[in-house]
Every structure is written in C-alpha cells, then in structure tokens.
Amino acid sequence: MQVFETERLNVRWLEVRDAEFILLLLNEPGWLQYIGDKGIQSIEDAENYILSGPRSMYERHGFGLFVVETKETQIPLGLCGLIKRDGLEDVDLGFAFLAAHQNKGYAYEAAKGTLEYARKLGIDRLVAITTKDNTSSSKLLEKLGMVLEGYVTLPNDTEELKLYGIDLKE
C-alpha cells in the first residue's frame, strides 16, 4: 500500500515479498554499525522481521517503517518511517538506506516526506535517535530542522544515543 510519494520516490508499506531486500539491508555494514545486528540471517528470518516488526506496528499504530523505492524502477533503496519505541515518549523518525543508494538525496527526500506525513496524521512532535558517531545521520536530522535535545539510553540497552526533536505543530 502506498503511503506517499515525493518527486523521485514512492514510499509504501513493507510486504513479505520484500524479504530479500530486508535480508540485504539489515546485514549492510552501516546497519550493523549504527543500528545493530537483528539476527536476520535467512529469508525466513527477514519474513518474520517484517511481520513482527513493521507490519505489526502498522496494525497497532497505523504507521511504521516503510519501503522507499524509486518511481522509475520500483527498486527498494531503503527504509524510512515512523516508529513507536519503548523508552521514547514521542514517535521516532527512522531511516536506513543501502550503501549503493546513499549520498544521492534519497534519505533526505524520504525523511522530509515522512515529516509531512506525520503532520497529516496529527503527530505534533517527532524525535529521532542516532549513535554519537553517526555524523551523516546527525547532519540529515539537522537539515530537516531537528534539534539535538540531549542523550537517551533505551530500555535493555547500554549505549547512550543522541536525541533530536522537532515540533510539527503549525
């Protein structure tokens, strides 16, 4: 199901048929370094991740991580969307792109569209978290108008993360 589109991108719900893409993305060096190993080692693991993660969140909240693909080719480039995480009061903006599709403006374009989508859903405030050493994500969040508000450690984790926020009320 399509969620929204931008000039170059379609943003849609993640489907079980995207398992091969998820297996690839969740094992990219950048994902493992900045997000962490989710233990996705097979197509079956990827299918279970899709169903128990994003698809489950769609059912509970009406949003989650979405597939970002080019309008031209419909090839998945990455994920971008809204996440309701334990340990964060506000909805979180999350994104991750395959290395081959980074530094082309896709993450910014998708994230900017996601902010507008969140506003249409009536979400008044968004946050985003990133590791302290993930400078490219920090720069993207700042370009979106998000402000570093401090640091947070999520439940069942030990790493202190940067916490960004933005007020979406107009």
N, C-alpha and C positions, 0 to 999 in steps of 0.2 A: 504494500500500500504506500503510495507516495505521500510524503509529509509536506514537503515544499520543494521549490526549485529556485535556483539562482541563475545568473546569466549563463554559466557554463555547466552547472551541476544539477543532478536530481538527487534528492535526499529521501530515502524510503525506509520502511521497516526492514529489519533483518529477517531473513527467511532461512529455514533449514537448508535450502538449496545453496546457501552462502557458506556452507561448512568448509569447503576447500579454501576459500578466501580467509575465513577466520583462523583456520589452522596456520596459514601462511603469516597473517598479521600478528597473531599472538606469539609467534616464535621469532619475530624480527628482533635483531639486537636492540633497537631503540625501545621496543615494547618491554623486553626483558629487563633492560637497564632502568627505565624510568617508571614503568607501571608494575612490573613484576611477573614472575612465572606463574601462570594459572594452571599449569599441568596439562595443557592441551597438546597431546601427542599423536592423536589419530583423528580421522574424520568423525568417528563416533563421539570422541571427546568434544570436538567442535560443535557437533549437533546438540549434545547435552548442554554445552555452554550457552548456545543460542536459546534453547528452550528454558533453561533455569535462570538465565540472566536477563538479557534484553527482552525476550518475548514475555517472560513472567512480569517484568516491570511495566511493559505496555498494558498488560491486563490489570495490574494494581493501580497504576498512576496515569495511564494514557500517554506516556512518553517513556523514553529510554535511549539507548544508543542506536543510532540509525546508520545505514549504509550510505556512503557518499560515492556517487558514480558520475562519470561524465555523461552529459546528454548525448554526445556524439557516438560514443562506443558502448555505453552502459557497462563499462568495466569498473568494478569496485576499486576505489582509491584508498579508502579508509573508513573510519567510523567517526561520527560526531553526534552529540545529542545531550540529553538531559538525564541526570542520574539522581535518584534519592538515596543517599548513602547513610548508613548508620554512623553516628558521630558528627554529622553536619546538620545544622538546623535548616539550612536553606538547600534548595535544589542546586546541583552541581553541573557545570558545563564540562563535558569531557570530550576529548578528541584524540585520535591516533591515526597516522597515515603510513602506508607502505613507503619505505625509503625511496623507492623509484619515483614517487609522486610528491615528494617533499620539495620545498623551496620553489613552488610554482603558483603560490597564492591560493591553492585549493583549501587548505585548513582555515585560513582567514575568511575566505568566501563562505565556507560551510558554517563556521562558528558565528559569523555575523548574521547569517540567515537563521541560525538556531536562537540567537538572542531575540530576533524579531518574532520567531515562532513562540518563544517563551512568553513574550509580551502579549501576544494574541491569546495565549492560554490563561492570561490573568496572573502570571507569576510576577510579583513585584520586585523580587531581588534574586540575583544569581550569585553563586560563588564558584570558584574553581581552585583546585589544588594542584600543586606540582612539586616535584623534588627540588631541593635547593640548587642542584647543579644543572637543571634543565633550562638553560638560558633561552633556547629558541621558543619553548612554550611560554615562558615568562614574558618574552617580548611580544608574542602574539596576543596574550591576555591584556597587556598594557595597550597595545594597538587597538584593541576592542573597547578600551575605556575602563577596563577593570583596574582596581587599585589594590596594591599589597596592603592587607589589613593586619597581618601578623602571621603566626605559625600555629599549626594544629597537628596533633597526633591522633590518628583514627583508632577506634577500638580494635584490639587484637593485633596491633602493630607497634613498632618501636620507633619508626622513623618520623622525625619532625618534618612536616611539609609546609611549604609556603601556602598561605590562604589569601586569595584575591576575592574581591567582591564588586558588584555593580548594582545600582538601584535602577530598576526598569520602569518605575512609575513615570508617567508623562505629565 
